[in-house]
Amino acid sequence: MSQFAPMPEPPYYAVIFANQASATPQGYAEMVQAMLDCAAEIPGYIGIESSGNTDGFAVTVSYWDSEEAIKTWRNHSKHQVAQKIGRDRWYDNFQLRVARVERQYDMKAHG
């Protein structure tokens, strides 16, 4: 199974969420799955890619077709609950960046 999100032709948007996990992960895995399911229902959601290391640092990139779709996700009531719990319990630190993807390349295209 590929871990690459299925991407459309640019332009589209990437929300880059870099985080350092805290020592209190109770309920985190369940919330991640709930948020993946919830995000997939938002019009304009494209996909997600995520990776982390053994020290609890992770980067998750979600892809969206518009800034409006990102705002809808940011303001979704279930996501807001997850954001609050994340700040209070799951993350020691995080940074969020939003970028517009103008170009994309892959190995197959340059093989």
N, C-alpha and C positions, 0 to 999 in steps of 0.2 A: 504494500500500500504506500503510495506517495504521500509525503508529508508537506508537499508544496500545495498552496492554495491554487485553485483553478482561476487564472487571471484573464480578464478581458484586455482588449487593447487600451492603452493609456489614452487620455488621462483618467486617473482615479485617485483615491486618497488612501494613505496609510496612517493608522493611529499606532504609534510605537509606545508601548508601555514597558519600561524597564523598572525592575523592582528587586528589592532585597527583602527576603522573607524574614519574618520574626520567628521567635522560638515557640509561638502558639498557633500551630496550624490546624487545630481542631475545626472540622467542618469545611476546611478550605477546598478539598478535592470535590466534595459534593456541590459546593457553590460554583466552582469552575464549570462543572458539567451543566448546571442549571443556567449559567450565563451563556455558555456556548449554544444551548438549545434556544434560549431567549433571543440572542443576537441573530440567529439564523432566521427568525421570524420577522425581523425588521426589513422593510423594503429598502433596497440599496446595499444590503450586506453582501459581500463577495466571498469572503473566506478569512481564515486565520492561520498563522504559523507561529510556533512557540518553541523556545529552547531554554534550558536552564542548566546550571552546574550544581555540583554537590555542596557548594557553600551557600546555597539558597538564593543565588542571583539568577534572575530570569529575564528574558525579553520576549514579549508577545507582540506580534504585529497583526492588527486586524485591518481588513481592506474594505473600502466603501466606495460607492459610485458617486457620492456627492457630500458636500459639507452638511447639507440638510439631513442626510441619513445619519451622519455622525452626531449631530445635535439630538436627533430623535433617540439614538442609543444612549447618549450621555444623560438625557432627561428621563429615560424609561424608569418607572417606579421600582421595579425589581433590581435594576442595575444600581439605582441610587442607594438601596439598602445594602447591596454588596460593597459599594464604594465606602459607605460609612463603616461597615464591619472591617473592611480592609485597612482603613486608616486607624481604627481603634485596636485591631487585634493582629492582622495577618502580615502587615508590612512594617519594617523598620524605616524604610525609605522607598520612594518611587519617583520617577519622572515620566511625564507624558508629553509626547511630541506628535504633531499632526503635520503631514507632508503631502504635497501633491506629486504624484508619480507622473513624470513626463515621458520617460522612455523605459523600456525593459529589454533585457537580453537573456538568452539562456544557452546552455551548452549545445543543445541540438541545433540551434540556429547558427552557431559558429563552429560546429563540429568539424 
